[in-house]
Amino acid sequence: MESAPRQLIYVTRDPSADLNSRFHERGWHVEVVNSARDVRRAVRAGTAAGGLLDL
């Protein structure tokens, strides 16, 4: 039985394609955003999510 995809919000101005693909390989749905406004849009009410902040 497959588990539901996990959501990861990746906040960065220069996303790493290698890192992004590694998360996808491990079953994460990665949403790349570059501002606080976009983070608010990416967060879905009632859904758990992980976050990665690349400064």
PEPELIN-V766459 format. One record per pair of residues at least 24 apart in sequence whose C-alpha atoms are under 8 Angstrom apart, sorted by the first residue. I is the first residue (numbers start at 0). J is the second residue. Records with the same first field share a line. If there is no record, write none. Layout:
I=J / J
This chain:
4=28
5=47 / 48 / 49
6=30 / 47 / 48 / 49
7=48 / 49 / 50 / 51
8=32 / 38 / 41 / 42 / 48 / 49 / 50 / 51
9=50 / 51 / 52 / 53
10=34 / 38 / 50 / 51 / 52 / 53
11=52 / 53 / 54
12=53
